[in-house]
Amino acid sequence: LEGRADHRRVDPHRVVLELENLARDVLAGEVDRGNAVVVNQILNTRARLIELERKVKETEELEARLDALERAAEEKGGRKWGA
């Protein structure tokens, strides 16, 4: 993990590569196991945040689409869903 990259632009393949390199370096004795645990926790947190952002974006997009459908239905004389 070099620098503080924007987590929204994280390539999942890069994270896998980082974990593979970390595992290799730990097994080779080049990285302290305690440090490796911390790095792994950071990578896991990043992955959870990326997934959370994806879910929030998806929900917002679905809400916008539903709002548009409800407006179209109201304009055609229908009733609002959930009302």
BELZIQUI-V738479 format. One record per run of one state. SS is the DSSP state (helix for helix, strand for strand, loop for the rest). FROM is the first residue (numbers start at 1). LEN is the number of residues. If there is no record, write none. Layout:
# BELZIQUI-V738479
ss = <SS SS>
from = <FROM FROM>
len = <LEN LEN>
This chain:
# BELZIQUI-V738479
ss = <loop helix loop helix loop helix loop>
from = <1 7 10 12 28 33 76>
len = <6 3 2 16 5 43 8>
